[in-house]
Amino acid sequence: MTFNLPPVTVPWRCLIVLALLFVSPALADAQDVEANKAIARRFYEDVWFAPRTDSVAALVAPEYVVHDIGGLKGVREPAGQQQSIADFFWQNGTMDGRVDFQIAEGDMVATRWQWEYAPRTWWMKASMLGGRQSIPVINVFRIQDGKIVEIWNHRHDIDIGFRANVLQAKGFLAGVLFSGLVLAGGRWWRRRSIS
């Protein structure tokens, strides 16, 4: 038995409305992702690649959450802290850099960038082993309402500057201590053998 159903005709306007309902959220998300990437890129270009640190107020929420080295895990800071950090480096040297690439999804933007720093003060030169240093950095920003509200900071500065000096000094001191123990042990052993 066959049923002869009348053909269903859907007005073309309905098809367009349905298509827009399904496609427009995807387009809006793509636009948001691109806007978020632009905010992150502007943060580097204005604050770290050029001395326009007053841009922080337009890019970072009045209070943001930072995840950084040491005890800075999930700590709330005022936006001015980002400006203070950048101002410190600008006052003691020159900075430049480049964005290598960005990956974004939803409200998150990951940026791999190179930070170039040339210290001017003797103590910054001493702590960073002299001249211009290039440090690869990966930051992940969470962006809401056009502002950075959370920052995860991942620097690869372990092999340069102050941290390397400290690690080398610790290794040197450990070597000196070990050598001292070997010498003291050898002297003790000789004295024990002689007696």
N, CA, C and O of each residue as an XYZ file, in Angstrom:
780
protein
N       0.827     -1.147      0.000
C       0.000      0.000      0.000
C       0.895      1.242      0.000
O       1.848      1.354      0.771
N       0.563      2.127     -0.858
C       1.303      3.376     -0.997
C       0.428      4.540     -0.586
O      -0.776      4.604     -0.835
N       1.106      5.426      0.042
C       0.423      6.653      0.431
C       0.883      7.760     -0.474
O       2.083      7.948     -0.676
N       0.009      8.441     -0.982
C       0.347      9.598     -1.801
C       0.101     10.850     -0.966
O      -1.010     11.371     -0.866
N       1.202     11.297     -0.376
C       1.117     12.513      0.428
C       1.351     13.715     -0.473
O       2.164     13.664     -1.396
N       0.656     14.759     -0.205
C       0.903     15.954     -1.020
C       2.301     16.492     -0.717
O       2.758     16.416      0.423
N       2.973     17.026     -1.710
C       4.306     17.577     -1.462
C       4.224     18.749     -0.477
O       3.311     19.574     -0.500
N       5.236     18.761      0.382
C       5.301     19.833      1.377
C       6.077     20.986      0.751
O       7.201     20.815      0.278
N       5.486     22.105      0.756
C       6.170     23.279      0.224
C       6.459     24.223      1.377
O       5.570     24.611      2.136
N       7.691     24.569      1.479
C       8.116     25.515      2.506
C       8.498     26.789      1.787
O       9.345     26.783      0.893
N       7.881     27.854      2.172
C       8.222     29.113      1.515
C       9.713     29.406      1.678
O      10.289     29.126      2.729
N      10.327     29.958      0.662
C      11.747     30.244      0.678
C      12.131     31.197      1.813
O      13.257     31.143      2.308
N      11.226     32.049      2.220
C      11.507     32.971      3.318
C      11.698     32.205      4.620
O      12.548     32.570      5.432
N      10.936     31.171      4.824
C      11.083     30.341      6.028
C      12.439     29.659      6.046
O      13.073     29.548      7.095
N      12.883     29.202      4.878
C      14.197     28.568      4.790
C      15.311     29.550      5.156
O      16.266     29.192      5.845
N      15.178     30.767      4.693
C      16.180     31.783      5.020
C      16.185     32.069      6.522
O      17.252     32.174      7.128
N      15.015     32.194      7.119
C      14.922     32.444      8.556
C      15.544     31.286      9.330
O      16.301     31.512     10.274
N      15.235     30.054      8.945
C      15.816     28.888      9.616
C      17.338     28.875      9.470
O      18.056     28.604     10.432
N      17.813     29.162      8.287
C      19.258     29.192      8.059
C      19.920     30.250      8.930
O      20.966     29.990      9.525
N      19.343     31.409      9.015
C      19.902     32.478      9.840
C      19.903     32.108     11.318
O      20.831     32.456     12.047
N      18.874     31.410     11.756
C      18.829     30.986     13.157
C      19.979     30.053     13.508
O      20.506     30.099     14.619
N      20.366     29.211     12.561
C      21.432     28.258     12.828
C      22.815     28.803     12.499
O      23.785     28.433     13.162
N      22.934     29.648     11.522
C      24.225     30.150     11.082
C      24.661     31.383     11.869
O      25.849     31.530     12.159
N      23.746     32.260     12.217
C      24.143     33.523     12.856
C      24.839     33.340     14.202
O      25.768     34.097     14.480
N      24.451     32.375     15.069
C      25.237     32.209     16.297
C      26.686     31.833     16.004
O      27.598     32.303     16.685
N      26.903     30.998     15.008
C      28.271     30.616     14.652
C      29.048     31.823     14.145
O      30.220     31.994     14.479
N      28.408     32.651     13.347
C      29.069     33.862     12.859
C      29.368     34.821     13.995
O      30.438     35.427     14.030
N      28.439     34.964     14.917
C      28.653     35.854     16.067
C      29.802     35.345     16.927
O      30.632     36.131     17.385
N      29.856     34.014     17.152
C      30.957     33.446     17.926
C      32.293     33.699     17.243
O      33.274     34.045     17.903
N      32.338     33.530     15.931
C      33.571     33.768     15.184
C      33.996     35.227     15.290
O      35.185     35.521     15.414
N      33.032     36.140     15.243
C      33.352     37.558     15.385
C      33.861     37.853     16.792
O      34.801     38.631     16.952
N      33.250     37.238     17.827
C      33.702     37.431     19.206
C      35.129     36.921     19.380
O      35.954     37.575     20.019
N      35.414     35.758     18.814
C      36.755     35.182     18.908
C      37.771     36.112     18.264
O      38.835     36.353     18.835
N      37.464     36.631     17.098
C      38.384     37.552     16.420
C      38.548     38.849     17.215
O      39.652     39.388     17.300
N      37.464     39.348     17.792
C      37.538     40.561     18.622
C      38.404     40.298     19.849
O      39.199     41.154     20.239
N      38.258     39.123     20.463
C      39.068     38.778     21.639
C      40.548     38.670     21.270
O      41.409     39.115     22.028
N      40.844     38.084     20.116
C      42.235     38.004     19.663
C      42.806     39.404     19.443
O      43.969     39.657     19.756
N      42.000     40.303     18.912
C      42.450     41.679     18.679
C      42.743     42.387     20.006
O      43.695     43.163     20.092
N      41.941     42.129     21.033
C      42.180     42.723     22.358
C      43.515     42.231     22.911
O      44.318     43.017     23.415
N      43.741     40.925     22.813
C      45.001     40.361     23.304
C      46.190     40.937     22.526
O      47.196     41.318     23.124
N      46.077     41.000     21.213
C      47.170     41.537     20.394
C      47.453     42.999     20.755
O      48.611     43.406     20.853
N      46.401     43.778     20.950
C      46.588     45.191     21.314
C      47.282     45.319     22.667
O      48.080     46.235     22.869
N      46.982     44.403     23.601
C      47.650     44.412     24.906
C      49.167     44.332     24.725
O      49.907     45.090     25.352
N      49.627     43.425     23.878
C      51.075     43.297     23.663
C      51.624     44.496     22.908
O      52.658     45.049     23.283
N      50.943     44.895     21.856
C      51.441     45.987     21.028
C      51.526     47.297     21.799
O      52.483     48.051     21.623
N      50.546     47.580     22.650
C      50.527     48.850     23.386
C      51.351     48.821     24.662
O      52.012     49.805     24.992
N      51.323     47.720     25.376
C      51.929     47.689     26.714
C      53.360     47.164     26.692
O      54.211     47.692     27.407
N      53.648     46.137     25.889
C      54.957     45.493     25.916
C      55.816     45.803     24.709
O      57.040     45.709     24.809
N      55.238     46.170     23.563
C      56.041     46.464     22.381
C      56.207     47.965     22.169
O      57.069     48.372     21.390
N      55.422     48.788     22.825
C      55.501     50.248     22.739
C      55.141     50.800     24.119
O      54.352     50.186     24.838
N      55.695     51.922     24.491
C      55.451     52.459     25.842
C      54.112     53.192     25.971
O      54.070     54.377     26.301
N      53.031     52.476     25.708
C      51.695     53.062     25.860
C      50.955     52.326     26.976
O      49.868     51.784     26.774
N      51.569     52.322     28.149
C      51.022     51.522     29.251
C      49.704     52.062     29.785
O      48.995     51.359     30.505
N      49.367     53.299     29.443
C      48.066     53.826     29.869
C      46.914     53.098     29.176
O      45.759     53.260     29.568
N      47.217     52.293     28.144
C      46.197     51.487     27.465
C      45.646     50.376     28.355
O      44.584     49.822     28.072
N      46.365     50.051     29.426
C      45.928     48.965     30.314
C      44.497     49.199     30.779
O      43.710     48.255     30.837
N      44.148     50.426     31.108
C      42.796     50.724     31.608
C      41.718     50.349     30.596
O      40.618     49.954     30.984
N      42.018     50.468     29.310
C      41.037     50.138     28.274
C      41.002     48.646     27.955
O      40.031     48.161     27.374
N      42.060     47.909     28.332
C      42.179     46.505     27.937
C      41.947     45.510     29.062
O      41.507     44.386     28.818
N      42.240     45.913     30.290
C      42.171     44.999     31.434
C      41.051     45.452     32.360
O      40.884     46.645     32.610
N      40.284     44.486     32.869
C      39.201     44.793     33.811
C      39.789     45.475     35.049
O      40.955     45.249     35.374
N      39.007     46.302     35.745
C      39.523     47.001     36.929
C      40.164     46.049     37.946
O      41.100     46.426     38.651
N      39.664     44.833     38.015
C      40.284     43.798     38.841
C      40.309     42.527     38.003
O      39.306     42.157     37.394
N      41.451     41.867     37.975
C      41.595     40.644     37.189
C      42.239     39.571     38.051
O      42.766     39.861     39.125
N      42.197     38.335     37.581
C      42.802     37.212     38.300
C      44.068     36.817     37.559
O      44.061     36.669     36.337
N      45.161     36.645     38.307
C      46.444     36.292     37.699
C      46.894     34.917     38.197
O      46.709     34.558     39.360
N      47.492     34.162     37.270
C      48.125     32.881     37.574
C      49.551     33.001     37.039
O      49.765     32.982     35.827
N      50.515     33.122     37.933
C      51.890     33.380     37.527
C      52.818     32.512     38.363
O      52.372     31.603     39.062
N      54.111     32.801     38.285
C      55.092     32.025     39.026
C      54.980     32.319     40.521
O      54.359     33.301     40.927
N      55.578     31.474     41.316
C      55.573     31.670     42.761
C      54.189     31.514     43.351
O      53.434     30.617     42.977
N      53.867     32.397     44.276
C      52.592     32.322     44.981
C      51.436     32.996     44.272
O      50.340     33.083     44.826
N      51.653     33.466     43.080
C      50.584     34.165     42.349
C      49.712     33.174     41.585
O      49.767     33.107     40.357
N      48.938     32.434     42.293
C      48.023     31.460     41.686
C      46.603     31.837     42.069
O      46.213     31.684     43.227
N      45.826     32.326     41.114
C      44.448     32.700     41.388
C      44.316     33.943     42.253
O      43.340     34.092     42.988
N      45.296     34.835     42.166
C      45.314     36.052     42.979
C      44.609     37.183     42.232
O      44.824     37.370     41.035
N      43.772     37.930     42.938
C      43.110     39.102     42.350
C      44.025     40.311     42.478
O      44.594     40.581     43.536
N      44.150     41.031     41.361
C      44.980     42.229     41.336
C      44.225     43.349     40.651
O      43.365     43.093     39.808
N      44.537     44.597     41.005
C      43.957     45.722     40.260
C      44.651     45.843     38.899
O      45.813     45.463     38.755
N      43.942     46.366     37.916
C      44.499     46.514     36.564
C      45.788     47.324     36.588
O      46.686     47.092     35.778
N      45.877     48.260     37.503
C      47.075     49.088     37.610
C      48.343     48.289     37.841
O      49.440     48.770     37.554
N      48.207     47.068     38.358
C      49.384     46.220     38.584
C      50.060     45.880     37.259
O      51.288     45.885     37.179
N      49.278     45.583     36.214
C      49.856     45.312     34.900
C      50.600     46.536     34.374
O      51.678     46.415     33.791
N      50.022     47.703     34.584
C      50.672     48.932     34.138
C      51.954     49.170     34.925
O      52.966     49.566     34.347
N      51.929     48.938     36.224
C      53.125     49.129     37.065
C      54.256     48.206     36.632
O      55.410     48.628     36.572
N      53.937     46.961     36.332
C      54.958     46.004     35.903
C      55.595     46.481     34.595
O      56.819     46.529     34.473
N      54.758     46.830     33.629
C      55.283     47.282     32.334
C      56.071     48.587     32.491
O      57.137     48.743     31.894
N      55.549     49.527     33.294
C      56.265     50.787     33.523
C      57.640     50.535     34.124
O      58.607     51.198     33.750
N      57.741     49.583     35.053
C      59.029     49.232     35.671
C      60.035     48.818     34.600
O      61.170     49.296     34.594
N      59.625     47.939     33.702
C      60.548     47.491     32.662
C      60.873     48.605     31.670
O      62.015     48.714     31.223
N      59.885     49.435     31.318
C      60.156     50.557     30.408
C      61.120     51.550     31.047
O      61.955     52.119     30.344
N      61.032     51.778     32.361
C      61.923     52.721     33.038
C      63.354     52.205     33.114
O      64.293     52.995     33.217
N      63.527     50.891     33.063
C      64.850     50.302     33.237
C      65.411     49.672     31.962
O      66.430     48.983     32.006
N      64.754     49.904     30.838
C      65.253     49.342     29.592
C      64.311     49.649     28.446
O      63.387     50.452     28.575
N      64.561     48.999     27.328
C      63.676     49.135     26.176
C      63.103     47.757     25.852
O      63.754     46.730     26.042
N      61.863     47.770     25.358
C      61.184     46.514     25.055
C      60.656     46.533     23.631
O      60.378     47.580     23.046
N      60.536     45.348     23.116
C      59.936     45.129     21.806
C      59.475     43.678     21.796
O      59.624     42.974     22.794
N      58.935     43.239     20.712
C      58.523     41.854     20.633
C      57.701     41.607     19.396
O      57.534     42.472     18.535
N      57.194     40.393     19.339
C      56.335     40.021     18.213
C      55.404     38.908     18.656
O      55.749     38.088     19.507
N      54.232     38.892     18.071
C      53.278     37.818     18.315
C      53.574     36.725     17.295
O      53.565     36.980     16.091
N      53.833     35.516     17.768
C      54.093     34.386     16.880
C      52.784     33.803     16.347
O      52.632     33.599     15.143
N      51.839     33.536     17.259
C      50.535     33.040     16.831
C      49.543     33.134     17.976
O      49.922     33.276     19.138
N      48.265     33.053     17.627
C      47.179     33.079     18.603
C      46.214     31.941     18.302
O      45.964     31.609     17.143
N      45.679     31.351     19.361
C      44.636     30.338     19.265
C      43.516     30.790     20.188
O      43.763     31.135     21.343
N      42.297     30.790     19.691
C      41.181     31.279     20.505
C      39.986     30.353     20.386
O      39.736     29.735     19.351
N      39.264     30.284     21.487
C      38.006     29.545     21.523
C      37.132     30.187     22.587
O      37.536     30.323     23.742
N      35.944     30.576     22.192
C      35.029     31.207     23.144
C      35.650     32.465     23.721
O      36.055     33.360     22.980
N      35.726     32.535     25.068
C      36.271     33.728     25.721
C      37.757     33.594     26.066
O      38.310     34.440     26.768
N      38.403     32.533     25.574
C      39.816     32.290     25.884
C      40.685     32.557     24.653
O      40.340     32.168     23.537
N      41.830     33.234     24.881
C      42.793     33.495     23.820
C      44.174     33.115     24.336
O      44.629     33.625     25.360
N      44.836     32.215     23.615
C      46.224     31.854     23.918
C      47.115     32.527     22.886
O      46.871     32.438     21.683
N      48.154     33.203     23.373
C      49.068     33.913     22.488
C      50.489     33.479     22.786
O      50.933     33.540     23.932
N      51.210     33.038     21.754
C      52.639     32.744     21.874
C      53.350     33.959     21.312
O      53.147     34.322     20.153
N      54.194     34.595     22.138
C      54.868     35.804     21.695
C      56.299     35.822     22.205
O      56.653     35.082     23.123
N      57.116     36.672     21.601
C      58.516     36.841     21.984
C      58.670     38.203     22.634
O      58.281     39.220     22.058
N      59.231     38.224     23.819
C      59.493     39.478     24.519
C      60.971     39.791     24.383
O      61.821     38.999     24.790
N      61.273     40.939     23.814
C      62.649     41.399     23.655
C      62.891     42.500     24.675
O      62.145     43.478     24.729
N      63.932     42.345     25.482
C      64.214     43.345     26.505
C      65.697     43.675     26.512
O      66.542     42.780     26.559
N      66.011     44.972     26.463
C      67.388     45.448     26.558
C      67.481     46.330     27.797
O      67.016     47.469     27.779
N      68.078     45.817     28.879
C      68.158     46.602     30.114
C      69.123     47.778     29.974
O      70.125     47.697     29.264
N      68.795     48.886     30.677
C      69.651     50.075     30.695
C      70.413     50.203     32.004
O      71.535     50.710     32.018
N      69.828     49.757     33.092
C      70.466     49.927     34.397
C      71.440     48.789     34.665
O      71.239     47.671     34.190
N      72.493     49.069     35.423
C      73.525     48.056     35.677
C      72.965     46.841     36.406
O      73.359     45.708     36.129
N      72.044     47.081     37.342
C      71.533     45.952     38.121
C      70.591     45.076     37.301
O      70.510     43.870     37.536
N      69.872     45.669     36.335
C      69.045     44.844     35.446
C      69.943     44.083     34.462
O      69.653     42.936     34.120
N      71.035     44.718     34.005
C      71.971     44.022     33.123
C      72.598     42.837     33.853
O      72.754     41.755     33.286
N      72.955     43.057     35.125
C      73.561     41.975     35.908
C      72.580     40.826     36.112
O      72.961     39.659     36.023
N      71.323     41.153     36.384
C      70.348     40.099     36.650
C      69.908     39.371     35.390
O      69.422     38.243     35.469
N      70.072     40.002     34.222
C      69.657     39.372     32.963
C      70.846     38.994     32.095
O      70.683     38.790     30.892
N      72.033     38.895     32.671
C      73.240     38.503     31.946
C      73.570     39.443     30.796
O      73.938     39.000     29.708
N      73.438     40.725     31.040
C      73.919     41.683     30.059
C      72.908     42.248     29.106
O      71.937     42.884     29.517
N      73.133     42.015     27.821
C      72.394     42.696     26.773
C      70.988     42.221     26.523
O      70.320     41.670     27.398
N      70.563     42.450     25.307
C      69.188     42.180     24.893
C      68.889     40.693     25.043
O      69.682     39.837     24.652
N      67.745     40.416     25.610
C      67.299     39.037     25.806
C      65.964     38.836     25.114
O      65.119     39.732     25.113
N      65.773     37.678     24.534
C      64.499     37.310     23.937
C      63.916     36.173     24.765
O      64.553     35.135     24.947
N      62.716     36.371     25.259
C      62.076     35.361     26.091
C      60.769     34.948     25.434
O      59.898     35.789     25.211
N      60.619     33.657     25.117
C      59.326     33.206     24.600
C      58.304     33.125     25.740
O      58.604     32.638     26.830
N      57.111     33.608     25.464
C      56.050     33.648     26.482
C      54.763     33.104     25.864
O      54.467     33.358     24.696
N      54.012     32.360     26.654
C      52.659     31.976     26.271
C      51.732     32.496     27.353
O      51.857     32.127     28.521
N      50.804     33.353     26.959
C      49.778     33.848     27.870
C      48.440     33.307     27.417
O      48.183     33.153     26.223
N      47.600     33.024     28.380
C      46.209     32.692     28.089
C      45.373     33.740     28.797
O      45.490     33.924     30.008
N      44.531     34.424     28.044
C      43.642     35.449     28.592
C      42.213     34.940     28.540
O      41.807     34.286     27.579
N      41.459     35.245     29.580
C      40.005     35.089     29.518
C      39.451     36.488     29.385
O      39.778     37.373     30.176
N      38.610     36.691     28.383
C      38.114     38.029     28.068
C      36.597     38.041     28.212
O      35.900     37.184     27.669
N      36.099     39.030     28.953
C      34.656     39.230     29.099
C      34.336     40.694     28.876
O      35.034     41.578     29.374
N      33.281     40.943     28.130
C      32.826     42.304     27.860
C      33.952     43.201     27.351
O      34.036     44.374     27.716
N      34.818     42.637     26.503
C      35.873     43.424     25.880
C      37.065     43.729     26.763
O      37.889     44.570     26.403
N      37.186     43.063     27.924
C      38.316     43.320     28.831
C      38.930     42.001     29.296
O      38.240     40.989     29.423
N      40.220     42.032     29.542
C      40.934     40.876     30.066
C      40.579     40.737     31.542
O      40.789     41.666     32.322
N      40.042     39.577     31.929
C      39.620     39.362     33.322
C      40.452     38.299     34.026
O      40.383     38.161     35.247
N      41.244     37.541     33.252
C      42.078     36.511     33.861
C      43.288     36.277     32.968
O      43.178     36.256     31.742
N      44.453     36.100     33.605
C      45.706     35.922     32.877
C      46.454     34.720     33.445
O      46.681     34.620     34.651
N      46.833     33.807     32.544
C      47.764     32.728     32.882
C      49.060     33.067     32.172
O      49.070     33.247     30.954
N      50.148     33.154     32.911
C      51.428     33.585     32.364
C      52.408     32.416     32.400
O      52.665     31.845     33.459
N      52.952     32.066     31.236
C      53.918     30.972     31.123
C      55.134     31.497     30.378
O      55.142     31.557     29.148
N      56.169     31.878     31.134
C      57.403     32.383     30.525
C      58.432     31.268     30.492
O      58.432     30.375     31.340
N      59.300     31.333     29.510
C      60.410     30.393     29.447
C      61.689     31.157     29.740
O      62.573     31.261     28.889
N      61.781     31.695     30.964
C      62.961     32.474     31.332
C      63.887     31.698     32.258
O      64.781     32.283     32.870
N      63.685     30.401     32.365
C      64.497     29.593     33.262
C      65.959     29.564     32.829
O      66.850     29.435     33.670
N      66.216     29.684     31.527
C      67.582     29.551     31.045
C      68.294     30.886     30.832
O      69.397     30.909     30.287
N      67.687     31.999     31.251
C      68.377     33.281     31.149
C      68.192     34.063     32.433
O      67.341     33.749     33.266
N      68.996     35.068     32.565
C      68.796     36.056     33.612
C      68.958     35.558     35.026
O      69.660     34.581     35.288
N      68.295     36.249     35.931
C      68.456     36.057     37.363
C      68.216     34.618     37.783
O      68.986     34.065     38.568
N      67.158     34.008     37.270
C      66.839     32.639     37.665
C      67.982     31.702     37.294
O      68.347     30.829     38.081
N      68.550     31.876     36.105
C      69.668     31.030     35.693
C      70.861     31.284     36.599
O      71.546     30.343     37.001
N      71.120     32.566     36.930
C      72.227     32.881     37.827
C      72.044     32.197     39.177
O      72.990     31.636     39.730
N      70.817     32.248     39.705
C      70.548     31.620     41.001
C      70.750     30.117     40.900
O      71.374     29.515     41.774
N      70.226     29.505     39.840
C      70.395     28.058     39.674
C      71.864     27.691     39.513
O      72.319     26.694     40.074
N      72.607     28.489     38.750
C      74.030     28.221     38.599
C      74.754     28.402     39.920
O      75.635     27.611     40.259
N      74.391     29.444     40.675
C      75.010     29.678     41.977
C      74.701     28.530     42.936
O      75.581     28.082     43.671
N      73.459     28.054     42.933
C      73.109     26.919     43.786
C      73.933     25.702     43.394
O      74.438     24.989     44.261
N      74.073     25.461     42.101
C      74.875     24.331     41.633
C      76.332     24.488     42.022
O      76.978     23.524     42.432
N      76.856     25.711     41.895
C      78.237     25.983     42.278
C      78.419     25.761     43.776
O      79.372     25.110     44.204
N      77.488     26.314     44.576
C      77.591     26.143     46.024
C      77.476     24.681     46.427
O      78.178     24.226     47.330
N      76.599     23.950     45.766
C      76.479     22.517     46.052
C      77.785     21.805     45.713
O      78.218     20.919     46.449
N      78.412     22.189     44.605
C      79.699     21.596     44.223
C      80.785     21.920     45.217
O      81.569     21.044     45.582
N      80.850     23.175     45.668
C      81.841     23.580     46.664
C      81.609     22.825     47.967
O      82.560     22.336     48.579
N      80.357     22.728     48.395
C      80.033     22.004     49.624
C      80.436     20.536     49.510
O      81.029     19.982     50.436
N      80.119     19.905     48.383
C      80.474     18.502     48.176
C      81.988     18.324     48.185
O      82.511     17.401     48.808
N      82.695     19.231     47.477
C      84.159     19.153     47.452
C      84.735     19.325     48.843
O      85.669     18.619     49.225
N      84.178     20.268     49.609
C      84.630     20.475     50.985
C      84.421     19.233     51.833
O      85.282     18.870     52.633
N      83.286     18.584     51.661
C      83.023     17.353     52.415
C      83.994     16.245     52.016
O      84.459     15.494     52.873
N      84.304     16.136     50.732
C      85.256     15.122     50.260
C      86.632     15.399     50.848
O      87.290     14.482     51.339
N      87.079     16.664     50.805
C      88.386     17.011     51.378
C      88.421     16.743     52.875
O      89.375     16.155     53.385
N      87.368     17.179     53.582
C      87.325     16.951     55.035
C      87.296     15.461     55.335
O      87.957     15.002     56.266
N      86.535     14.702     54.554
C      86.477     13.249     54.752
C      87.821     12.603     54.483
O      88.226     11.690     55.203
N      88.521     13.065     53.452
C      89.856     12.533     53.134
C      90.838     12.813     54.247
O      91.620     11.936     54.612
N      90.817     14.010     54.794
C      91.706     14.345     55.908
C      91.390     13.488     57.142
O      92.291     12.982     57.811
N      90.119     13.342     57.420
C      89.706     12.519     58.565
C      90.179     11.087     58.373
O      90.671     10.460     59.311
N      90.031     10.566     57.150
C      90.424      9.186     56.866
C      91.933      9.012     57.022
O      92.388      8.007     57.568
N      92.725     10.004     56.537
C      94.182      9.919     56.683
C      94.584      9.965     58.141
O      95.454      9.210     58.574
N      93.948     10.858     58.908
C      94.280     10.943     60.341
C      93.937      9.630     61.048
O      94.676      9.169     61.918
N      92.844      9.056     60.672
C      92.402      7.800     61.283
C      93.356      6.670     60.910
O      93.642      5.792     61.724
N      93.852      6.702     59.654
C      94.769      5.668     59.185
C      96.120      5.785     59.876
O      96.753      4.772     60.174
N      96.567      7.015     60.134
C      97.874      7.246     60.754
C      97.850      6.831     62.214
O      98.840      6.290     62.708
N      96.750      7.067     62.920
C      96.720      6.775     64.346
C      96.621      5.342     64.652
O      96.586      4.961     65.822
